[in-house]
Amino acid sequence: MLLAEKHLKYCLITYGCQMNDADSEALAGELSARGWQRAEQEQEADLVLVNTCVVRRSAEQRALGRVWQLAPLKHKRPKMIVGIVGCLAQKDGEALLEEMPHVDLVVGTRALPGIPVLLEELRHTRRRLVSVDGMDRPVVFDAEPLRENRIKAMVTIIYGCNNDCSYCIVPQTRGREWSRRADDIVAEVARLAKRGWREVTLLGQNVNSYNDGCCDFPDLLRRIASETGIERIRYVTSHPKDLSDRLIETVAGAASICENFHVPAQAGSDRILERMSRGYGRGDYLRLVERIRRAIPDAAITTDLMVGFPGETDDEFAQTLDLARAVRWDSAFMYMYSVRDGTPAAQLPDDVPIEVKKRRLQQLIKLQEKISAEINEQLTGSRQEVLVEGLSRRSAEKLMGRTRGDKVVVFAGSPELIGQTVRVMITAASAYTLFGELRNSG
């Protein structure tokens, strides 16, 4: 008898990146295929899985705090299964069971497809289980992901990372790179397009490393663009040292591939980049940006930036500010360095005081907001292609969608337009949002 034959209910709580979101959708698909039903709230769930993130200490603490919040509920409902899955499970394994007596199940990143079998074993034995081995195994789910968003879909194409940046724990928690078969990816996107999805985002820690033995990343993009009928294609994340001219040419030559490049720079100092083991220098990054803009003048380029890496001086931080002025990213995700045990950078003294990190972060945010506002203001008066995603968060009377460059646009319109691509005249702009009026003709 399968565990879910009695129509048991599950609840998934997800922290972290889009890869975690995609993993949770895949888990939901596996559970639903076996008869589980999604619980509206954790209080009515027979199974609660917390999908965790450890890329920064704050993310890890939030996930741990959420798991601890489940302890009183577990006490009231001892038959409820509580599980920790994902990157924190992979990092700490058995120690989580020792620390948290209310947790029944700990499952690492490469073992996620085996959760239904583990649940069946748990039902029969009531023995707490840990599965964090097999970091070199392929990640193959049997069922289709259960996606709540019916407009945009995430499709994982490559798992793991081989880059070993000195500050990053991802290679330890997600393992070495493994690429899905191109045929399987193309078939999945084609099914999504046929069922009404308008946009896919191809996911990987470094999509530029994708290679299934027959097809590299530019080849895969070309196949998806030509064979699936999907309207829009995006992808994250690209590593600057691996973003090839072939990829730029592919994006420039396919109407369905959005001209939006997310290229994490991390820092503007050659010395800091070397200590980060990023594999490129400031000049390499600037030349890459130049090649992108030469081929695609309207390309939107975004980035990730870290402040306060061990040993970062005031002058080296100033070089990051200078890089921001030189590149003029459309937007940036900016954050403070957080030491991660087990990474090479953890051996370096975390010698930038927290007050200095906070001050540098605020300086960087202020500069980037100014640049983003200036870039967005230049779009005033233009007509933008917008995929309508839903109602505006701030006003139920307005819609929100995204341009091909991934800029948020808010405008008045009928909810019937949700899921459609429309033309919007941009009338105003801020650092984070474009505002406009519907202009579907002309």
C-alpha positions, 0 to 999 in steps of 0.5 A: 500500500502506498503511503498516500492511498488515504489521501494524505496531505503535504506542505512544502516550505521553500527558501532560497534560489530558483533552483530550490523553487524548481526542486520543490515543484518537482517534489510536489509533482512526485508526491501528487503522482502518488496520491498526495494532496497539497495542504492549504496550511501546515496545520492540516498536513501529514507531511511538512518538508522544508526545502532549505538554502545555505548560500548565506548564513542569514538564509540558513538561519531563516530555514532553521528557525522555520523548522524549529517553529514546527516543533510544537505542531509535531508535539500535538500531532506526533504522526506528522512527518517533518523533513528537512531537504535540500542544501542544509540537509546535504551540508549537515546531514545526521547532525540535524536529527541529533539537534532537532528531535522533532525532525523525521527525515533529512534528504540531500539535494541529489537524493530528492527523487527518492523521497517517496520511497523514503516516506514509504520506509518511514511509514513501515519502520517509524525510524528516522532517516537520512539520505545525503549520499550519492552526490555524483548521481543523476537527478531524475524525477519520474513525474512532471513538476507541479507548477502553480504559475501557469504563465512562466515555468522553470526548467532545470537543465544542469545540476551542480557546479564545477567552478569552486569560487572560494566563498561559495558552498554550492559545489559542496551542497549540490555536487559536481555538474550533471546535465540533463539530456537535451532531448528531454529538455526540449520535449518538456518545453514543447509540452509546456508550450502546448499546454499554454505556458508562455515563458520558460526560464532555463535553470542552472548554477552555471547554464553556460557549462551545460553539455549533455555530450551531444549538445552545448548550451547555445545548441540547446537554446537554438533547439528550444527556440526552433522546435518547441513553440515557446514564446519567451526563453530566459536562462540563469545563471551565466558565469562571465568566464564561460559566456561565449560569443556563440551564446551572444550570437544565438541570443541575437539571432532568435526572436524568442530568446529574451535579450536579458543577460544576468552576469554576476560580476561580484567585485570590481577589483582584480585582486579580490576577483582572484581571491574569489577564484572567479577565473576572470578579471575586471578587464575581461568582464568589461570586454564581455559587456562590450561584446554583448552590447555590440551584438545586441544594443538593447540588451539588459544586463544585470549582475550580482555584487558582493561587498566586504570580502575578506581583505577588501580595502576601501580602494578595492570597494571603490573599484566596484563602484567604478565598475558599476559606473562603467558598465551601468547595469540595469539592476543588481542583486547586492549583498554582504559577504557571509562566511561559509564554513568549509569554503576556502574563503573561510580560512581567510580572516573575516576582517571587514567590520560589519559596520563597514560592510553595511556602509559599503552596501548602502553606498553601492545600493544608492549608486545602482538605484541611481543608474537603474532609474536613469536607464529606466527613465530613458525608456519613457515614451517607448513601446515595450512588449510586456507579458502580463503576469497578474495583478499589481501588488499595490493596486488590484485595479492595475496589471503587472508584467515584464518586458523582454529585458525583465523589467517590471511594468505596471499599467491599467488593464483588464484581468482578461489580459493576464497571460497575454503579451501586450504592447505598453507605452512607458509613461514614467519610471523609477529605479525598480518599476516602469509605468505605462498605458496599454497600446496594443495597436500602432 
